[in-house]
Amino acid sequence: MKKIIYIFLSVLLLTACEKENYPLGEVDENVDYFSKRTVKPQSEWNELDYLCDSIQKAFGVEIIYEYTPRIIAGTTFFMPPQYDKALPYTKVMLNKIWLKPLKEEFPEFFAGETPIEFILAGGFIHFNNPTATATAAGAGLNGQFYRLGMGGVNNFSTSKNWLYGHIVTLYHEHAHQIDHKYGRGFVFDRISQGKYYGLAGYSSRTEAQAQRDGFWRAYGGYAPEEDFATGVEHMVRYPEATIKQILATSASLDLADKYKMVHQMYLDMGVDLHQLHNVVDSVVYQVNY
Amino acid sequence: MRKILYHLFFFVGSIVLLASCEKDNITNAYFEDNTERQEKVAKEAKEMLASAENGWVMMVKTGLNSDVYTPIVLKFDTVTNRLYVKTVYGETADTESYFRITTGTGAPQLIFTTGSIMSSLYRVGAQASDITDHIYNIVGVSSDTVAIQCYRSGNVYAKEGGVIYKMFKRPVDWKWADGENYFDFNASGFGTNVLGTASRVQLEYVNSPEKNRTIASGFSAVAAANLSTMRNGFAFQISRNIGTGGFAPTNYVFFRFPYLTTNYDGAPIFANNALSFLPQPAGYTNNVTYMTYFINTFNFHYLVCKSVVRTGNNVKMEFEAYDKAGKVIVKATYDNLL
């Protein structure tokens, strides 16, 4: 008897709760519900829209320069870029300096690790308040698997210094993304465990002191995530010889260990960071934009 | 007894389980019956924005003055999504800026999607305007107004929804906002009988005539050598504040006014047929000290030029400033003959 009740109840429970599947109507197959952009008819496209479209077709990266609430959360304050800066920035920095060489020289790394969205920010991130004068973080859009972004687009300039500094920072921010995606690793975090300077301490350290303490830059001594990102950044910024020189001068075993780990991690993803430096150096300094 | 209790418990439990499956009474009838509602409002808004030939006016309150509001004239090209902004703080840069009308989050929104004077005002903050976002909810559309409200109201913990602006169609007699610059010290011949000429300015306060007064005044030229220092102080330029932009390099003219027991040559910006006394954070004689004194004493932070009339050596210029509704609240008449 009990058994029958159980069976009866089970059947009842399984069938009784079924509800209609689409309370708001059928799903429209033509709408891309996951696109962050509000669809803009081609008749309204400007030069940058065409360029973004070409870049998306060639590299699979959706470049976003117009802000709507789908793109910028209400609690984060970014200023949209000036159009006359966003256009040359996309042409030169994103197309010619970042994506094209990456796809040609490091196809495996490009295919596996390139974000599918890239957001241009006119200024830098302003935490908590849109009018705050402090400009923290170059990008601040790096903590998501699929999306990278860079601040400072309104400063766009074709000066070599600016271009070089920006692409190196872009790889720094991308390293944060890699970090979020795969993790720095258990061992990496323990190399300098207990030796980090923290927020208050890093700014008073010189670079030489930081390197003796096992960090590429004083900022890398701030916290493990910046330690990792500044490692990538340093290897992209300086030639292999300089890196080896720093390792020798600092005589820091911690730094040497972290160097090997980060270098190897990127090798496994398909890019030798020393070669990436050569490529970046060449596309910035050997070509005039 | 235990067995009975057990059965009872089991029985009650089953009923609760079954009852919990009952569907609730929330329906989506409203949305089902009004599927096009948001699109309809957005479409109406778009048609309205396009309909004003001379554009729309937003009157924004500043942190400087509670009576005189700053006019912002917006023109919307709904075919290309191009936005054209004119205000009194400086000449608009010759760069493209864009807007969108979207229904992306449910409610129709007017969004200034790229960097422009509108995002610069948002970035710079309370002194220049009470704008707190570059994203606006469209809260009402009628035959002669479009009401928009800032999506956010300030910092991260501030409530949702900022100031509501009732935009009205630009009055036809606001010639200053048309393309032609007739009040322009850079134009050849404009300074004749004006620059370096001791003059008087008669101030008329529409709502409080007891404040009316005439001051010893006069314009004089700013040397080109001083220009870069003064421009460096402009709050809306990218090199001072990277999130800004949208203004062309600024131009200044000395404007004499009574200051404490003497006279002083402050340096307002002249642009778009207007003088802007907005204090600059740093720079020159237009810095916070002098301009704040000026604004507190005379109760306006800009003057738009209505007309310039030359009769022989005599030059008369009429200026005005507006209140919340765009009505004239301050009149100033310049006369170069003492």
Interface residues (C-beta under 8 A of the other chain):
Chain A: L9 L12 L13 A16 C17 K19 P23 L24 G25 T38 K40 E44 N46 Y65 E66 Y67 T68 P69 R70 G74 T75 F77 M79 P80 P81 Q82 Y83 D84 K85 A86 G122 G123 F124 H126 F127 N128 N129 P130 T131 T133 T135 G152 N154 N155
Chain B: S14 L17 L18 C21 K23 N28 F31 E32 T35 V79 T80 N81 T95 E96 S97 Y98 R100 T102 G104 T105 Q109 I111 F112 T113 T114 G115 S116 S119 Y122 R123 V124 G125 A126 T132 D133 H134 I135 Y151 R152 G154 N155 V156 Y157 E160 I238 N241 I242 G243 T244 G245 G246
